[in-house]
Amino acid sequence: MRLNIHSRRVLATGLRPPTTTCTAGPTTHSTLVPRPRTQPQQPLAQSNGASRPLHTTASRAISWGGLFGRKKKPASSNTADVAAGLSGDLSRAKTRQELKDRMTSPGLSASPLLASELEQQGEEDGTASKPLKTSAARNEIGTSLLQSDLQRALDPDPRSRVRWERKMVVRHVSRMLDPKGQETRDERLARTERQLLHKSMPIPTSTKKLVHLARQISGKTLEDALVQMRFSKKKMAKEVLWHLEEARDMAVVERGMGLGRVQKQNEADGEGAEASSPNAIKIETKDGRWLEITDPSRMYIDQAWVGKGIWRSAVTEYRARGRRNTRWSPSSFLSVVLKEEKTRIRQYDERLAKEAKKAPWVHLPNRPVTAQRPYYSW
């Protein structure tokens, strides 16, 4: 882009010091006379014989700091907002303590904007503000450890849960009062027995390798499965072990599984008597193994299966004669169903009842022989 003479003149006059161009009458020679900055601008007299100004350029102050930098902000005072102060380095102990005090202060003193006013009011009243002490119900970062607050993680909307439970109770009672209504078998099992279905995150292995570990833990108690995975030589046994521990914790916390022995012990301690050892129940599993069960609430792995996950990566392998192939890295997941031993006890009793209902097998039909002939029928 080319600039004409007028544009160059305009750009040049903004960067040079203010001057006044004067031209003599009979000659064409121009003289640059610098204008003094301390004296105000005086109008020049115009006459035919004397020199007269052709043009006067107004000076404009240029802020070089606005082009190459910014003005420094004033330093924040001690009563400034803590949020602006805490946006810096959190590795300092003082900064972490201020953040902790602000999170744990329940009153207006937690606001740094009102700190000066509260201190001034305390001095006038004669009561100085004292630093708040963190209670034992909070951890080091100020998070509450109360049972009601921790329960929010598992029950975030208690009102909706109560409404849903009330709706289900009303539906159940209305069905029971109906002469033709009755509780189905699936509903009765869901009400009396507990189970948990847990699916793991994608594990970096194939289903062909993970299926052997799934078959190894299927049907075993949860304690036996954890021991098997702890001492297994397989590489993915550690991943399966972590997944089983996570499923166990979720079953205990969310479903209340495996707490029968603990509840009996607490009841015995409350009554002041020793907990009596329960009688062992001997049952036969579906695969023909005999078990002795002393705790009906003990958890076991009822089902375990694997499935294909997303592909993790694809590597191109270049071969001879311009050929190539792609090697895909698979991933898989493990799903387990945890149940209590009372489910296996029920299944064993149902199998015995089914066998008892069967009639004895008759080798030959008990009926008289008819249509006898002295010759063969074929």
Secondary structure as the mmCIF struct_conf table of DSSP 4:
data_model
#
loop_
_struct_conf.conf_type_id
_struct_conf.id
_struct_conf.beg_label_comp_id
_struct_conf.beg_label_asym_id
_struct_conf.beg_label_seq_id
_struct_conf.end_label_comp_id
_struct_conf.end_label_asym_id
_struct_conf.end_label_seq_id
HELX_RH_AL_P HELX_RH_AL_P1 ILE A 5 LEU A 15
BEND BEND1 ARG A 16 ARG A 16
HELX_LH_PP_P HELX_LH_PP_P1 PRO A 17 PRO A 18
STRN STRN1 THR A 19 THR A 23
BEND BEND2 GLY A 25 PRO A 26
STRN STRN2 SER A 30 PRO A 34
HELX_LH_PP_P HELX_LH_PP_P2 ARG A 35 PRO A 36
BEND BEND3 ARG A 37 GLN A 39
HELX_LH_PP_P HELX_LH_PP_P3 PRO A 40 GLN A 41
HELX_LH_PP_P HELX_LH_PP_P4 PRO A 43 ALA A 45
BEND BEND4 ASN A 48 ALA A 50
STRN STRN3 ARG A 52 THR A 56
HELX_LH_PP_P HELX_LH_PP_P5 THR A 57 SER A 59
HELX_RH_AL_P HELX_RH_AL_P2 TRP A 64 PHE A 68
HELX_LH_PP_P HELX_LH_PP_P6 LYS A 71 SER A 76
TURN_TY1_P TURN_TY1_P1 ASN A 78 THR A 79
BEND BEND5 ALA A 80 ALA A 80
HELX_RH_AL_P HELX_RH_AL_P3 VAL A 82 GLY A 85
TURN_TY1_P TURN_TY1_P2 LEU A 86 SER A 87
BEND BEND6 GLY A 88 GLY A 88
TURN_TY1_P TURN_TY1_P3 LEU A 90 SER A 91
BEND BEND7 ARG A 92 ARG A 92
HELX_RH_AL_P HELX_RH_AL_P4 ALA A 93 THR A 104
BEND BEND8 GLY A 107 GLY A 107
HELX_RH_3T_P HELX_RH_3T_P1 LEU A 108 ALA A 110
HELX_RH_3T_P HELX_RH_3T_P2 PRO A 112 LEU A 114
HELX_RH_AL_P HELX_RH_AL_P5 ALA A 115 ASP A 125
TURN_TY1_P TURN_TY1_P4 GLY A 126 GLY A 126
HELX_LH_PP_P HELX_LH_PP_P7 ALA A 128 SER A 135
TURN_TY1_P TURN_TY1_P5 ALA A 136 ALA A 137
STRN STRN4 ARG A 138 ARG A 138
TURN_TY1_P TURN_TY1_P6 GLU A 140 ILE A 141
STRN STRN5 SER A 144 SER A 144
HELX_RH_AL_P HELX_RH_AL_P6 GLN A 147 LEU A 154
BEND BEND9 PRO A 156 PRO A 156
HELX_RH_AL_P HELX_RH_AL_P7 PRO A 158 LEU A 177
BEND BEND10 ASP A 178 ASP A 178
TURN_TY1_P TURN_TY1_P7 PRO A 179 LYS A 180
HELX_RH_AL_P HELX_RH_AL_P8 ARG A 185 THR A 192
STRN STRN6 GLN A 195 LYS A 199
HELX_LH_PP_P HELX_LH_PP_P8 SER A 200 PRO A 202
STRN STRN7 ILE A 203 ILE A 203
BEND BEND11 PRO A 204 THR A 205
HELX_RH_AL_P HELX_RH_AL_P9 THR A 207 ILE A 217
TURN_TY1_P TURN_TY1_P8 SER A 218 GLY A 219
BEND BEND12 LYS A 220 LYS A 220
STRN STRN8 THR A 221 THR A 221
HELX_RH_AL_P HELX_RH_AL_P10 LEU A 222 ARG A 230
BEND BEND13 PHE A 231 PHE A 231
TURN_TY1_P TURN_TY1_P9 LYS A 235 MET A 236
HELX_RH_AL_P HELX_RH_AL_P11 ALA A 237 MET A 250
HELX_RH_PI_P HELX_RH_PI_P1 ALA A 251 ARG A 255
TURN_TY1_P TURN_TY1_P10 MET A 257 GLY A 258
HELX_RH_AL_P HELX_RH_AL_P12 GLY A 260 GLU A 271
TURN_TY1_P TURN_TY1_P11 GLY A 272 GLY A 272
BEND BEND14 ALA A 273 ALA A 273
HELX_LH_PP_P HELX_LH_PP_P9 GLU A 274 ALA A 280
STRN STRN9 ILE A 281 GLU A 284
TURN_TY1_P TURN_TY1_P12 LYS A 286 ASP A 287
BEND BEND15 GLY A 288 GLY A 288
STRN STRN10 TRP A 290 ILE A 293
BEND BEND16 THR A 294 THR A 294
TURN_TY1_P TURN_TY1_P13 PRO A 296 SER A 297
STRN STRN11 MET A 299 LYS A 308
STRN STRN12 SER A 313 TYR A 318
HELX_RH_3T_P HELX_RH_3T_P3 ALA A 320 GLY A 322
STRN STRN13 ARG A 324 SER A 329
STRN STRN14 SER A 332 GLU A 340
HELX_RH_AL_P HELX_RH_AL_P13 GLU A 341 LYS A 357
BEND BEND17 LYS A 358 LYS A 358
HELX_LH_PP_P HELX_LH_PP_P10 ALA A 359 VAL A 362
BEND BEND18 HIS A 363 LEU A 364
BEND BEND19 PRO A 374 TYR A 375
#
